[in-house]
Amino acid sequence: MTENTKKAEPACDGNCSSCSTASTCDDPAKKAHGIEKVKIDVKHIILVLSGKGGVGKSTVATNLAMSLANKGYNTGIVDLDIHGPNIPKMLGLEDKRLESRDGKTIEPVRLTGNLGVVSMAFLLPDTTSPVVWRGPMKFTAIKQFLEDVNWGDMEYLVVDLPPGTGDEALAIAQLAPNIDGAVIVTTPQDVAVLDSIKAVKFIQQLDLRVIGIIENMSGMVCPHCGEPIDLFGEGGGKKAAEKLNIPFLGTIPLDPEMRKAGDEGRPFIIRKEGDEQHRITWEHVDAVMENILKEIKK
């Protein structure tokens, strides 16, 4: 007779940094133990998260950071989409590189005097180079992006996370102090809303606040007939917010100018000029950014 034996799993001592299974651990409560918060001079950290890709998360992150900087706040944006860093492209900083003045700390790339940016893209030889890393390497990079960067005295740090609920989101939750919470970005269709609900519950499992849900690509106006078209349905984000009893931060229409703004490296929030549809979209974007700030200050 063959006796089936199963190797006992070692007891969790909460020391995730030395655990061989830390990158595959699916228990957020365990992974919150044993990690010291980094020392960084920032009053507010805002995570921008989505349950799935392609919903406009990075668009929201760049416009939020630019909106805060335009209000006079010392602001940073850290691009934690290690495998698909798009923030430099969307801010017109593709040709920039990270530098160090003293050989000890890294200087963020400055878009304006009060808006600094850090991204893996600034370390790659070109825009087509992939990053082939496992969890522990990503954890180390994220820690360096926070504590080894000369951010200075910041009011706000916006964190653009990759889609889903993986290593990057867990790492920032463990490492970063003063996290106000997470903004969840979705589009109206059921598949996207379902994934956004997972993201909400993930953030809640980490004992972080969900600042609210944004419904992006929420309808568009036909450029030919002027009639509204709901390409991805409507109201999914608001229904999810009501179901989960969390704030609904508003809608952002599907507008070709939003795509153009990202491709040209000029956040939409600073482009007020244009036709009537452009103006309506800008008002929606501005209202969403204001709602985020209102929720943070509650």
N, C-alpha and C positions, 0 to 999 in steps of 0.2 A: 504494500500500500504506500502510495506517495503522499506525503504530508505537505499540504499547501501552507506555505508560510509567507507572511507579509512583513516586510521590514518596517519596524515602528518609526514613525516620523519623530524627529527630535522636538522636544518642547520648545515653544517659541519664547526666546528671552527678550524679544523686542528690539534686538540690535540688528536692524535691517541692513545697515551698511556692510556688515560682514557675513550676511546670510547668503548661502549659495542659491537659494530659491527666491530671493527677494523680488526678482524681475517677473516671476510667475505667480507669486502669492496673490490670491484673490480675496484676501481678507483685509479690507481697508482699515479696520480697527487695529489689527496687528501692525500694519505698515505705518501707522501713525506714531508708533512707539520708537524711542531710542534715537531719534534724529533731532539734533539741536537746530534751532532756528538760526539762520544766517544773520549777521549783523549788517543791516543796511538802513540808511537814514531815509525812510519813506513813511508817510502818514497813511496813505491809502493804496492798497493793491487791488486791482480789478481783473479777474480772470474772464476771458472771453472764450466760450466753449460751444461746441455743437455736437450733436449725436452722430452726425454723418457729414461727409464732405460735400462741397459744392453748394452750400447754402449761403455763402457770403460772410462767413465768420471773420476772415481777415479784412474784408471791406469794412465791417463794423469796427474792428479793432483800430484800424488806421484812422478812420473818421473820428472815433472817440478820442484817441490820443491827440489828434490835431485840434479838435474842438477844445480840449482842456488846455492845450498850449496857447491857443488863441485867446483864452480867457485870462491868460497871465500866469497860469500855474506852471511851476517847474515840473515837467512831465518826462517820463521815460516809457518806451515800449520795447518789450523783450519778445522776440520771435522764438517761441519754443516748438515750432513745427520743425523739428530737427531734420526730418527726411524730405520735407517740401517747403522750405523757407521762401515765402513770397513777399514778406513785408518790405524788404529793400526795393523790389521792383515796383511795388505800389506806392512807394514814397520817392521814387526817382533817385535811389541811392545805389543802384546796381554796381557801379564801378568803384565803390568805396571799400576800404579795408580797415580792420581793427588795428589800432596802434597802441604802444605803451611809451609814455614819456620817461618813466623812471625805472622801467624793467620789472616792475612789481605789479602794478595795476594796469588794467585795460581802459582805454578811453572810449566811451561810446561814440558812435558816429553822430554828429550833430546835424539835424535838419534845419533847426533854428536855434537861437541862443538858449531857449528853454525846452527844447525837445530833443532827447537823445535816444538812439536806437542801437540795439544789439541783436545780431542774428547769426546763425551758422553760415548763412550765405556770404558773410563778410570774410569767412575763413577758407572758403572753397576756391580752388584754382580757376574755375569757370562755372557758368550757370548750369552746365549739363552734368556736373560731377555729382554722383550719388553719395549719400552717407550710409554706409553699411555697418550699423552699430547695434549691439544688444543693449538691454536695459541698464546695466551698471555704468557703461560708458556715457549713456545719455544723462544719467543721474549726476555724474561728475561734471559734465559740461553745464548742466543747468545750475548746479551749485556755483560754478565759476562765473556764469553769466550774472549771478546775483551778487556774490560777495567779492569777487575780484575785479569788478568794474567800478570805475570812479564815477558813480552816478551823482555824487554830490548830495545836497539836501533837496529831496523831492517831495512834492505834494502827492503826486499820483504816479503809479507804475501800472501800465496796461500790459497784460500778459496774453499774447495770442497763442492759443494751444492747438495742437492738431486735433482732427476729428476723433470722436470716441472717448473712451474712459480708460486709457492705458497708462504707461509708465510716466509720461511727461506730466499729466495732471496729478498723479499721485506724488511725484517728486516735488512739484511746486507747493502742494498742500502741506507736505512735511517740512519744507525748508523755509518758506517765506513767512515773515511776520506781517501783522497788520493787514491780513486779507479781508477786504470788505465783503467779498462774495463773488459769485459768478453770474455773468450775463449769458443766457442761453439763446443761441440764434437758430431759427428754424425757417423753413418755407412752409406754405400752407398745406401741401398734400399729406395724406395719411402716413405714408412711409417716413417722411421727414419728421412729422410730429411724434410718431411712435419712438423714433430714436432720440428726439429731444426730451421726451419724458424719461427715458433711461438716463440721460445726462443729468436731469434734475435730481433723480433719485440717487445717482452716484455722488453728486455734490452734497446732498443731505446726509448720506452715509459717512461722509468725511467730516460731518458736523460743521460744515460751512454754510453760509447763507446763500440762497438763490436770490439775486437782486431782481431778476425778472426775465421774461421771455420777449424776444423781438421776432416778429414775423416779417421776414425779408422776401423780396420778389412777390409782393402781395398785389397782384393785378397790374395791368398796364393799360395805357390808352393807345388804341390803334392809330398810327400816324396817318392813315389814309381816310378812315371814316370818323375818327374822333370818339368812337364808342369804347367803353371799358371792356377788357378781355381778362378773364380769370384763368390764365394758362395753367396754374397749379392748384386751382380751387381757391377757396377763401375761408378765412376765419379759423383755420386750424390752430394757429398759435394762441389766439385768444381763448378758444375752447379749452386747450390744454392748461393754460394759466388758471382759468376758472376751476377746472377739475382738480388741480393740484393746490389751489388756494395760494397762488403766488402772484406777484404783480405782472400785469401785461404792460410792456413798455412802449408798444405801438407798432405800426406797420411802416415798411419802406417799399414803395412801388418798384416794379421791374421797369428799369429805364435804361436804354442804350447808353446814356451819358454816364451812368454809374460804371459800366464796363469800360468805357473810354477813359474815365478818370483813373481807374486802376492801371490800365495799360500805359497811360501817359505819365504815371507817377505823380499825379496831383489829386489828393483826396477830394472827394466830391463836396465836402462841407465848405471848402474855400471857394467853390465855383458858383457864385450867386447869379451870374449873368446867363441869359439864355431865353428860350421860348417859354410859353405858359406851362407846358408839362415839366420842363426843367425846374421852373420855380416851385411847382407843387411838390416835386420830389425833394427839392432842397428843404422845403418847409417840414416835410415828414422826417427827414434825416435830422434836422435841427431839433425837432420836438422829441425824437427818441433819445438824442444825446442829453437833452435837458431832463427828461424823465429818469435817466440813469443817475444823474447827479442828485435829483430830488430824493430818489430811493436811498442813495448812499448816506445822505444827510439826515434821514429820519432817525 
